[in-house]
Amino acid sequence: MATYKDTLLEFPCEFPLKVMGKADDTLAQAVLEIVSRHAPDFDGATMEMRASSGGNYLSITCTVIATSKPQLDAIYMDLTGHPLVKVAL
């Protein structure tokens, strides 16, 4: 297992990615494509989705097997760069 000075995580590990964005038919597919690009073993069937009470926003949780901090950084950069994504935690 690798450890990095700038993170308390030990890799590999299960890491939940929380993504919130505009409720749009293409948001879930966009998130799946981005996450799968960086975590090829991610199973899209495990994505959890919840609509906001007003139905304007969608929350998506993707739990990936993270292998490194650079991998997680790259996922966050791509997610936050997508126009439909408002927040990635």
Secondary structure, DSSP 4 states (H G I P E B T S, - for coil): -EE-TT-S-EESEEEEEEEEEE--TTHHHHHHHHHHHH-TT--GGG-EEEE-TTSSEEEEEEEEEE--HHHHHHHHHHHHTSTTEEEE-
